[in-house]
Amino acid sequence: MNTPPLIPPAIRPAPPVADPAPGVAVLDTAVLSARLDESFDVLRDTYASAQGTGGGWYHELTRPEPGATATALGLLAFVEARRPFEHFDEGLAFLAARQSVSTEPLRDGGWATKTSLGMPVVEATAWIARFLASARCDLRPGAPDLRRAHRWLLRNQNADGGWGSMHGCPSRTWLTCLALRALVRLDPFEPAVTHGVEWLTADRTLHRPAWGPTPTAAPTVTHTAFTLLTLVEAAPDRRDERVLAAYDWLREHLDPADSDVWIETYDVAPHGPAAKPVWRLALWHYGLPLALAALLQDPRGVPGPLVGRAFRTLMREEVVDPRLGGLGGDGLSSLWTLWWRLEALNALSRPPLLRDGDLVYWLPDATVVQHAHARGRPLSSVLPGRAHRHVLRLLRRHWAALALALVALGSLVGVAVDLWNWRDFWLSVILPIMLTVMQEAMKRRRTQQRPPPAVR
């Protein structure tokens, strides 16, 4: 039996795209589809069976033993892209076997990470619950118990409305967003969702619109983007000045040429904030695709040039099998970085990117979307470089007339400063100009009167 190749087969290259005008973003869907196919081929190639039940992925794709959170991420990627996966049932069985069973209400129904000493934490439970709710597989035989996972998230919410790794741990921005995104898929009208949104937005102002790892920490592109994505799901009608100011902050501080990869680490004290920390957890952050996905949700419209530059940066990272040298050799051998990249590409592949009040112009060879905030302006004024191109076109068409006009203007200056007299001006400048104009007019008239050629 022939062994399938680890590297995806070559994809027929699309025709080259013409260089866009300044300020115009181009989204090449051929490149987008190729990168998506490559990413899912890598997920299929790195799937590993577990010792015992089912199988999945570990966050380091080169390691064979699966982990619960990484397995949920891998399966969620197929669900979000609506692509079939041949080992879906085995992944569910693996997650079901790893779900915590306990007589303690704060532990029953959650999932642990490999570094949390067997204790369920938000870092794993929220991702797995979001996947299960998105896949709508709670009635599938052998699937994890989604109701118990739902209760675990509710019971481990802190009194302030946020979430730490577990009940009693200090609330953190990232973990609160994880829990909210899971609960929104489970029950968007749950009071815990409203309470969590209040915690996220309570101390945000126009002068302090962005988010950091904790409420008092310095803001980051990653946390601000993740929070905005969470608010789109948990509070879709929220478009107040504070949210718009956060989008403005993100546009200003995002570097579209920087992938912004870093790891957030923090200590966890499961026995209360006054107790000594027991372990340290790490969260992989990949800021650029997060920011790109968030900017696609800006209620005022997508900032096309900024999104286009971020898209080009992501597309430069070619995806190959990690067992043959890593994913692009740029730290992408982690499922976390692959996942965030996939989420951004999936968001880009879901048209239309329209908002209420936008105007759509259907042209013979193009479609132009004019955002609602600029609907009072003529279309010509919002097309970048149009006036510049119009001037160049006029110069190419009427360069002779322009040259004669400059000669006449220079001659007038000469008369004004007494370099020559008016008689010389008329004989040497005006008379040749008049003769040239008459000749061009007669030539154009003869051309118009000439009958069209006969069709054979």
C-alpha positions as CSV (number, residue, x, y, z in Angstrom):
1,M,0.0,0.0,0.0
2,N,1.4,3.4,-0.9
3,T,2.0,5.8,1.9
4,P,0.3,9.2,1.3
5,P,2.8,12.1,1.1
6,L,3.3,14.3,4.2
7,I,3.6,17.5,2.2
8,P,0.4,18.6,0.5
9,P,0.4,18.4,-3.3
10,A,1.2,21.5,-5.2
11,I,-1.7,23.8,-5.9
12,R,-2.0,25.3,-9.4
13,P,-0.9,28.9,-9.0
14,A,-3.5,31.6,-9.7
15,P,-3.0,34.3,-12.3
16,P,-0.8,37.1,-11.0
17,V,-2.6,40.0,-9.4
18,A,-1.9,43.5,-10.8
19,D,-0.3,45.9,-8.3
20,P,-3.1,47.7,-6.5
21,A,-3.3,51.5,-6.3
22,P,-2.0,53.1,-3.1
23,G,-4.5,52.7,-0.3
24,V,-6.3,49.7,-2.0
25,A,-6.3,46.3,-0.3
26,V,-6.4,43.1,-2.4
27,L,-7.6,39.8,-0.9
28,D,-6.5,37.0,-3.2
29,T,-8.9,34.2,-2.4
30,A,-6.8,31.7,-4.4
31,V,-4.0,32.2,-2.0
32,L,-6.4,32.1,0.9
33,S,-7.8,28.8,-0.2
34,A,-4.4,27.3,-0.7
35,R,-3.2,28.3,2.8
36,L,-6.4,26.9,4.3
37,D,-5.9,23.6,2.5
38,E,-2.3,23.4,3.6
39,S,-3.2,24.0,7.2
40,F,-5.9,21.3,7.3
41,D,-3.5,18.8,5.6
42,V,-1.1,19.5,8.4
43,L,-3.8,18.8,11.0
44,R,-4.7,15.5,9.3
45,D,-1.0,14.5,9.1
46,T,-0.3,15.2,12.8
47,Y,-3.3,13.5,14.3
48,A,-2.2,10.8,16.7
49,S,-4.0,7.9,18.4
50,A,-4.0,7.9,22.2
51,Q,-2.9,5.0,24.4
52,G,-6.3,3.7,25.4
53,T,-9.2,5.6,23.9
54,G,-9.5,7.8,20.9
55,G,-6.9,10.3,19.8
56,G,-6.1,13.9,19.0
57,W,-3.3,16.4,19.0
58,Y,-0.8,17.9,21.5
59,H,-0.1,21.6,21.3
60,E,3.4,20.8,20.0
61,L,2.5,19.1,16.8
62,T,5.7,17.0,16.7
63,R,4.8,15.2,20.0
64,P,2.7,12.0,19.6
65,E,0.7,12.1,22.9
66,P,-2.6,14.0,22.6
67,G,-3.9,16.7,25.0
68,A,-7.5,17.6,25.7
69,T,-7.3,21.3,24.9
70,A,-5.3,20.8,21.7
71,T,-7.6,18.0,20.6
72,A,-10.6,20.3,21.0
73,L,-8.8,23.0,19.0
74,G,-8.0,20.7,16.2
75,L,-11.6,19.4,16.0
76,L,-13.0,22.9,16.3
77,A,-10.9,24.0,13.3
78,F,-12.7,21.4,11.1
79,V,-16.1,22.4,12.5
80,E,-15.6,26.1,12.0
81,A,-14.5,25.6,8.4
82,R,-17.3,23.0,7.8
83,R,-14.8,20.4,6.7
84,P,-15.2,16.6,7.4
85,F,-12.6,14.8,9.5
86,E,-12.3,11.1,9.5
87,H,-11.2,10.8,13.1
88,F,-13.9,13.0,14.6
89,D,-15.6,10.3,16.7
90,E,-12.2,9.2,18.1
91,G,-11.5,12.8,19.1
92,L,-14.8,12.9,21.0
93,A,-14.1,9.7,22.7
94,F,-10.7,11.0,23.9
95,L,-12.3,14.1,25.3
96,A,-15.1,12.1,27.0
97,A,-12.5,9.9,28.7
98,R,-10.6,13.0,30.0
99,Q,-13.7,14.8,31.4
100,S,-13.4,15.1,35.2
101,V,-15.9,13.1,37.4
102,S,-16.0,14.3,41.0
103,T,-18.4,14.6,43.9
104,E,-17.1,18.2,44.4
105,P,-19.3,20.6,42.4
106,L,-16.4,22.9,41.6
107,R,-14.5,20.0,39.9
108,D,-17.1,17.8,38.3
109,G,-17.5,18.2,34.5
110,G,-14.4,20.2,33.7
111,W,-11.1,19.3,32.0
112,A,-7.5,19.6,33.3
113,T,-4.3,20.5,31.4
114,K,-1.2,18.5,31.7
115,T,0.3,21.1,34.1
116,S,-2.7,21.6,36.4
117,L,-2.2,18.4,38.5
118,G,-5.4,16.8,37.4
119,M,-7.6,19.8,38.5
120,P,-10.0,21.2,35.9
121,V,-9.3,24.7,34.8
122,V,-10.9,27.3,32.5
123,E,-7.9,27.2,30.1
124,A,-9.1,23.7,29.0
125,T,-12.8,23.6,29.9
126,A,-13.8,26.7,28.0
127,W,-12.2,25.6,24.8
128,I,-13.7,22.1,24.9
129,A,-17.1,23.4,25.9
130,R,-17.0,25.9,23.0
131,F,-16.1,23.1,20.6
132,L,-18.8,20.8,21.8
133,A,-21.4,23.5,21.5
134,S,-20.3,24.6,18.1
135,A,-20.3,21.0,16.8
136,R,-23.8,20.4,18.3
137,C,-22.7,16.9,19.3
138,D,-24.1,16.8,22.8
139,L,-26.6,14.1,21.7
140,R,-24.0,12.0,19.9
141,P,-23.3,8.6,21.7
142,G,-20.0,8.6,23.4
143,A,-19.6,12.4,23.4
144,P,-18.6,14.3,26.6
145,D,-21.3,15.6,28.9
146,L,-21.9,19.2,27.8
147,R,-24.4,19.9,30.5
148,R,-21.8,19.1,33.2
149,A,-19.2,21.3,31.4
150,H,-21.8,24.1,31.3
151,R,-22.4,23.8,35.1
152,W,-18.6,23.8,35.7
153,L,-18.2,27.1,33.9
154,L,-21.1,28.7,35.8
155,R,-19.9,27.4,39.2
156,N,-16.3,28.6,38.7
157,Q,-17.2,32.2,37.8
158,N,-15.9,34.6,40.4
159,A,-18.2,37.0,42.3
160,D,-16.8,40.0,40.4
161,G,-18.1,38.5,37.1
162,G,-14.7,37.4,35.7
163,W,-12.9,34.1,35.6
164,G,-9.5,32.9,36.8
165,S,-8.2,29.4,36.2
166,M,-10.8,28.2,38.7
167,H,-13.1,29.6,41.3
168,G,-11.3,31.9,43.7
169,C,-8.3,32.6,41.4
170,P,-8.0,36.3,40.4
171,S,-10.0,37.1,37.3
172,R,-8.0,37.6,34.1
173,T,-9.0,39.1,30.8
174,W,-8.0,36.2,28.6
175,L,-9.7,33.6,30.8
176,T,-12.9,35.6,31.1
177,C,-13.0,35.9,27.3
178,L,-12.5,32.2,27.0
179,A,-15.4,31.4,29.3
180,L,-17.7,34.0,27.7
181,R,-17.1,32.7,24.2
182,A,-18.0,29.2,25.4
183,L,-21.1,30.3,27.3
184,V,-22.4,32.3,24.4
185,R,-22.4,29.1,22.3
186,L,-24.1,27.2,25.1
187,D,-26.7,29.8,26.2
188,P,-26.3,33.4,25.0
189,F,-29.0,34.6,27.5
190,E,-27.3,33.2,30.5
191,P,-27.0,35.9,33.3
192,A,-23.4,34.9,33.7
193,V,-22.7,36.2,30.2
194,T,-24.1,39.7,31.2
195,H,-22.1,39.6,34.4
196,G,-18.9,38.7,32.5
197,V,-19.4,41.5,30.0
198,E,-19.8,43.9,32.8
199,W,-16.5,42.8,34.3
200,L,-14.7,43.3,31.0
201,T,-16.1,46.8,30.3
202,A,-16.5,48.2,33.8
203,D,-13.3,50.2,34.0
204,R,-12.9,51.0,30.3
205,T,-13.1,54.7,29.3
206,L,-12.3,56.8,26.3
207,H,-8.9,57.6,27.8
208,R,-8.3,53.9,28.7
209,P,-10.1,51.9,26.0
210,A,-7.8,48.9,25.6
211,W,-7.2,45.7,27.6
212,G,-4.2,43.9,29.1
213,P,-3.8,40.6,30.9
214,T,-5.4,42.0,34.0
215,P,-7.6,45.1,34.6
216,T,-4.6,47.1,35.9
217,A,-2.0,45.8,33.4
218,A,-0.7,47.7,30.4
219,P,-2.9,47.1,27.3
220,T,-1.7,44.8,24.5
221,V,-2.8,44.2,20.9
222,T,-3.6,40.6,21.7
223,H,-5.9,41.1,24.7
224,T,-7.6,44.1,23.1
225,A,-8.4,42.1,19.9
226,F,-9.5,39.0,21.9
227,T,-11.8,41.1,24.0
228,L,-13.4,42.9,21.0
229,L,-14.0,39.5,19.4
230,T,-15.6,38.3,22.6
231,L,-17.9,41.4,22.8
232,V,-19.0,40.9,19.2
233,E,-20.3,37.5,20.3
234,A,-21.5,38.2,23.9
235,A,-22.8,41.8,23.3
236,P,-23.4,42.2,19.5
237,D,-25.4,45.4,19.9
238,R,-22.7,47.2,21.9
239,R,-21.4,50.0,19.7
240,D,-20.8,52.7,22.3
241,E,-17.9,55.2,22.2
242,R,-15.8,53.0,24.5
243,V,-15.9,50.1,22.0
244,L,-15.2,52.4,19.1
245,A,-12.3,53.9,21.0
246,A,-10.9,50.4,21.5
247,Y,-11.1,49.7,17.8
248,D,-9.3,53.0,17.2
249,W,-6.6,52.0,19.7
250,L,-6.2,48.6,17.9
251,R,-5.8,50.3,14.5
252,E,-3.2,52.7,15.9
253,H,-1.1,50.1,17.8
254,L,-1.2,47.1,15.4
255,D,1.9,46.5,13.4
256,P,0.7,44.5,10.3
257,A,4.2,43.3,9.6
258,D,4.7,41.8,13.1
259,S,3.2,38.4,14.0
260,D,3.3,39.4,17.7
261,V,3.9,35.9,19.1
262,W,4.5,35.7,22.8
263,I,3.5,33.6,25.9
264,E,1.6,34.9,28.9
265,T,2.6,33.1,32.1
266,Y,1.1,33.3,35.6
267,D,0.9,31.4,38.8
268,V,-2.2,29.5,40.0
269,A,-3.1,29.1,43.6
270,P,-6.0,26.6,43.7
271,H,-6.5,26.9,47.4
272,G,-7.3,30.6,47.4
273,P,-5.4,33.9,46.6
274,A,-3.8,33.9,50.0
275,A,-2.3,30.4,49.6
276,K,1.0,29.6,48.0
277,P,0.9,29.1,44.2
278,V,1.0,25.4,43.2
279,W,1.7,25.6,39.5
280,R,2.3,28.0,36.6
281,L,0.3,28.0,33.4
282,A,1.2,29.5,30.0
283,L,-1.1,30.9,27.3
284,W,0.2,31.1,23.7
285,H,-0.7,34.4,22.1
286,Y,-0.5,35.1,18.4
287,G,-1.6,38.7,18.1
288,L,-1.6,39.5,14.3
289,P,-4.4,37.0,13.2
290,L,-6.4,37.9,16.4
291,A,-6.2,41.6,15.5
292,L,-7.1,40.9,11.9
293,A,-10.2,38.9,12.9
294,A,-11.2,41.7,15.3
295,L,-10.8,44.4,12.7
296,L,-13.2,42.5,10.4
297,Q,-15.9,43.2,13.0
298,D,-15.4,46.9,13.3
299,P,-19.0,48.3,13.2
300,R,-17.8,51.3,11.2
301,G,-16.5,49.1,8.4
302,V,-13.3,47.0,7.7
303,P,-10.1,49.1,7.5
304,G,-9.1,47.5,4.1
305,P,-5.5,48.7,3.8
306,L,-4.6,47.6,7.3
307,V,-6.3,44.3,6.9
308,G,-4.6,43.8,3.6
309,R,-1.1,44.3,5.0
310,A,-1.8,41.9,7.8
311,F,-3.1,39.3,5.4
312,R,0.1,39.6,3.3
313,T,2.2,39.0,6.4
314,L,0.2,35.8,7.3
315,M,0.4,34.6,3.7
316,R,4.2,34.8,3.8
317,E,4.3,32.0,6.4
318,E,4.1,28.9,4.2
319,V,2.7,25.9,5.9
320,V,4.5,22.5,5.7
321,D,4.5,19.4,7.8
322,P,6.2,20.1,11.2
323,R,7.9,16.7,11.1
324,L,9.7,17.9,8.0
325,G,11.2,21.0,9.4
326,G,8.4,23.0,11.2
327,L,5.6,25.2,9.9
328,G,7.5,27.8,8.0
329,G,10.3,27.6,10.6
330,D,8.7,30.5,12.5
331,G,7.4,28.9,15.6
332,L,4.3,27.6,13.8
333,S,4.9,24.0,15.0
334,S,2.5,24.8,17.8
335,L,-1.1,24.1,17.3
336,W,-1.9,27.4,19.0
337,T,-0.3,29.5,16.4
338,L,-1.8,27.3,13.6
339,W,-5.2,27.7,15.2
340,W,-5.2,31.5,15.5
341,R,-4.0,31.7,11.9
342,L,-6.8,29.4,10.8
343,E,-9.4,31.4,12.7
344,A,-8.4,34.6,10.9
345,L,-8.4,32.9,7.5
346,N,-11.8,31.4,8.2
347,A,-13.1,34.8,9.1
348,L,-11.7,36.2,5.8
349,S,-13.3,33.4,3.8
350,R,-16.8,34.2,5.1
351,P,-18.3,37.0,2.8
352,P,-19.9,39.4,2.8
353,L,-17.9,41.8,5.0
354,L,-20.8,44.3,5.1
355,R,-22.3,46.5,7.8
356,D,-25.7,48.2,8.1
357,G,-25.9,51.3,6.0
358,D,-23.1,50.3,3.6
359,L,-23.5,51.0,-0.1
360,V,-22.5,48.4,-2.7
361,Y,-21.7,49.4,-6.2
362,W,-21.8,46.6,-8.8
363,L,-19.5,47.5,-11.6
364,P,-18.9,45.4,-14.8
365,D,-15.6,44.1,-13.5
366,A,-15.5,45.0,-9.9
367,T,-17.6,45.5,-6.7
368,V,-17.1,48.5,-4.5
369,V,-18.4,48.7,-0.9
370,Q,-18.7,52.2,0.5
371,H,-18.9,52.2,4.3
372,A,-21.9,53.7,6.0
373,H,-19.9,56.5,7.7
374,A,-18.9,57.8,4.2
375,R,-22.2,57.3,2.4
376,G,-22.8,61.1,2.1
377,R,-19.6,61.4,-0.1
378,P,-19.5,60.8,-3.9
379,L,-17.9,57.5,-4.8
380,S,-15.1,59.2,-6.7
381,S,-13.9,60.9,-3.6
382,V,-13.4,57.7,-1.7
383,L,-11.5,55.9,-4.4
384,P,-7.8,56.3,-3.6
385,G,-5.6,57.7,-6.3
386,R,-8.5,58.5,-8.7
387,A,-7.7,62.3,-9.0
388,H,-4.0,61.5,-9.5
389,R,-4.7,59.1,-12.3
390,H,-7.2,61.5,-13.9
391,V,-4.5,64.3,-14.0
392,L,-2.0,61.9,-15.6
393,R,-4.5,60.8,-18.2
394,L,-5.2,64.5,-19.2
395,L,-1.5,65.2,-19.5
396,R,-0.9,62.2,-21.8
397,R,-3.9,63.2,-24.0
398,H,-3.3,66.9,-24.2
399,W,0.5,67.3,-23.8
400,A,0.9,69.3,-27.1
401,A,-1.8,71.8,-26.1
402,L,-0.2,72.1,-22.7
403,A,3.2,72.7,-24.2
404,L,1.9,75.5,-26.5
405,A,0.1,77.1,-23.5
406,L,3.4,77.1,-21.5
407,V,5.2,78.7,-24.5
408,A,2.5,81.4,-24.7
409,L,2.7,82.1,-21.0
410,G,6.5,82.4,-21.2
411,S,6.2,84.8,-24.1
412,L,3.8,86.9,-22.2
413,V,6.3,87.1,-19.3
414,G,8.9,88.2,-21.9
415,V,6.7,91.0,-23.2
416,A,6.0,92.1,-19.6
417,V,9.7,92.4,-18.8
418,D,10.5,94.1,-22.1
419,L,12.5,91.2,-23.5
420,W,10.6,91.6,-26.8
421,N,7.7,93.6,-28.1
422,W,4.0,92.7,-28.9
423,R,4.6,92.3,-32.6
424,D,7.2,89.6,-32.1
425,F,4.8,87.9,-29.6
426,W,2.0,87.7,-32.2
427,L,4.1,86.6,-35.1
428,S,6.2,84.0,-33.3
429,V,3.7,82.6,-30.8
430,I,0.0,83.3,-31.3
431,L,0.0,82.9,-35.1
432,P,1.6,79.4,-35.0
433,I,-0.8,78.4,-32.2
434,M,-3.9,79.5,-34.3
435,L,-2.6,77.7,-37.4
436,T,-2.0,74.5,-35.3
437,V,-5.5,74.6,-33.8
438,M,-7.1,75.1,-37.2
439,Q,-5.2,72.2,-38.6
440,E,-6.2,69.8,-35.8
441,A,-9.8,70.9,-36.1
442,M,-9.8,70.1,-39.8
443,K,-8.1,66.8,-39.3
444,R,-10.7,65.8,-36.6
445,R,-13.6,66.8,-39.0
446,R,-12.2,64.7,-41.8
447,T,-11.9,61.7,-39.5
448,Q,-15.5,62.0,-38.3
449,Q,-16.8,62.3,-41.9
450,R,-14.8,59.2,-43.1
451,P,-17.2,56.3,-43.7
452,P,-16.6,53.1,-41.6
453,P,-14.7,50.3,-43.3
454,A,-16.8,47.6,-45.0
455,V,-17.2,44.3,-43.1
456,R,-16.3,41.3,-45.3
